[in-house]
């Protein structure tokens, strides 16, 4: 679904927020599942935590860079619309 030269409809934005909130509740917050995840994480060795911290950081960095640079590259194409 594409909305050229328009803003994202508020209803679609709210619907996405509701779906994300329900998804998070079911996977993380329901019956305090996050406490189990914290306990599992605390048992892992320090090296494992450092490795996954770097993997998480680099993933977020590359995704952010991709979206930033793709926006800079595609920007001239959308000026004509």
Secondary structure, DSSP 8 states (H G I E B T S, - for coil): ---TTS---HHHHHHHHHHHHHHHIIIIIGGGHHHHHHHHHHHS-HHHHHHHHHHHHHHHHHHHHHHHHHHHHHHHHHTT-
